[in-house]
Amino acid sequence: MIWVVADTQAPTEGALGAARLLAAASGRGAPVSLILTGADPAGAAKGYLRSTGRIYLLAHRLLADASVDTRACAVARFLKDKETSFIVVPGTPDGGVLAPLLSVALGLPCVTNVTGLEFKDGSMLAQRPLLGGKLTETVAVDGRAVMTIAPRSFKETFDSGRDAETTRMDAELAQTDARVRVSGRAGQDHALDITEADVIVSGGRGMAAGPNFKLLEELAALTGGEVAASRGAVDSGWMPQSRQVGQTGKTVSPAVYIACGISGAPQHIAGMRLSETVVAINKDPDAPIFREADLGVVADLFEAVPLIIEEIRRIRNDREV
């Protein structure tokens, strides 16, 4: 059995895609089941009814706004007597904590930040990036394991053609298991986490001031993207830390990454190297970011970005006519 533990704050489709590949690659046709947790997780299940064959709803009042360790406790107790080959967890901030907790509780090895899967010579081979994507490590997994899946690494779409069989169960929890309670979440001023964005418009110290990020927000809105920032911009207080890309921030892999006024320090490159297409706008022709860019624009961003915005609007208006 392959289990996917849904993230309560972010999409889980990538983890489901990886789980289906695990099932197909192993040649055993192992069923894939999704676990949802909460005080009443039935509503969350609606978005996954066609994505898997079976959904388990672990319900308990203590799982309302629960901390990750409380969720891990509930999931581990549910799985302790279940047949398990792999447990797949989205590689989100919460997932990065949940996976090792499940690993310890269930006595399973843990492989993090998986970007590729292959079954060969009786072993499951999991690929994951090292050194900001400069190297790829292949880990052989024999038997059972907990895995976290890097955001946007598995994009397979799936429709089972029928609604999943849904089972509601009371989670096995006691009051003493809820040692930490989440009273609120700060800094979530954007609807979508940058790790899930298809398009990212990112600004660095070249933005000069926080209010100037409104220009990038305008471009992001037109492209259906999200705004991010380098560490220098975050340290300057221009953007929240939740928007930081880099070794000390988040690792992103969008279809398009637009770097505006970012010089390209190694720690920043480590966080965006997996982007499919990189567009760099910088007035310094020797900026290191251009070595990573598929398209480089040597220009003042305050001149170039408004022109890009104007051109996108012109194209849209022409299509509407």
C-alpha positions, 0 to 999 in steps of 0.5 A: 500500500502506498499512502499520501499524507495531504498537506493542510496548507498547500496542494497535494497533487504532486505527491499524488503524482509521485505515488502513482509513479511509485505504484506503476514503477514497482510493477506491483500495482500497489493501491494509492490511498490519501490521508486527510486530517482535521476536525472535519476534513470531509470538505477538503476531500472534495478536491481529491475525489477523482485523484485517487482510489481511496481517501481516509479522513482522520477526524478529531477536534484536536486536529483543528489548526493542529501543529505538525507534531499532533498530525504526525501522531495521529497519522502514525497511530493510524498507519502502525498496523497497516500494510505500508510500502511508501508514505509520500508527503508534499515537500512543503515546510509542514511536510518537511517536519511531518516526514521525519516524525513519521519516519521515527515513529514508524521505524522507516527510512526517510528520503527528502526533496525527491525530484525523480523516481525509477524502479531498477534491479529490484530497488526504487531509485529516488533522485534529489538535487544537491548543492542547489541543483548542481549535482543529483544524488540517486538513493536506492530504497529497498522495501519501505520508506517515507518520502518528501516530494519537491514542489512541481517535480511530478505534474502528472494529471489523473482522473480515475473516472469515478469518485474515491471510496471515502472512509471517515475514522476517529483519530487516536489522540489524547489531550496530552498529544496536542502539546502545541496549538497553532493560534494563527499564521503570520505573513500569509498575505499571498494566496499561493505559496511561491513553491507552487507558482508557475510564474515567479517575478522576483526582485533584489536589491536593485529594487531600491525600496519596498514600494517599488515591488508594486511594479513587480506585483503588477507584472505578476498579476498579468502573468498569473504569477507570484512575487518573490525576493532575494535575501538582500531584499528581505533583509532590507524589510521590503518583502516578508521572509515567506517570499525569499528564494535561496539557500536560506529561503525557499527552493522554487521550480516555476515554469518561468522565473523573472529576476529583476535587479538580482545580481545572482549570488550563489545562495540565491541561485541555489533556490531557483536553479530548477526553474524551467526558463529564467529571464534576468533583467539587470543593468550590470552586463557582468551580473552572475545572474546572466550565467543562469538566464535563458534570456538576459535583458541588460537594462534598468529594470524601472525602464524594462519592466514597464515596457514588458507590462505595456506589451503584455497588455497590448497583446491581450487587448489585440486578442480581445478585439 
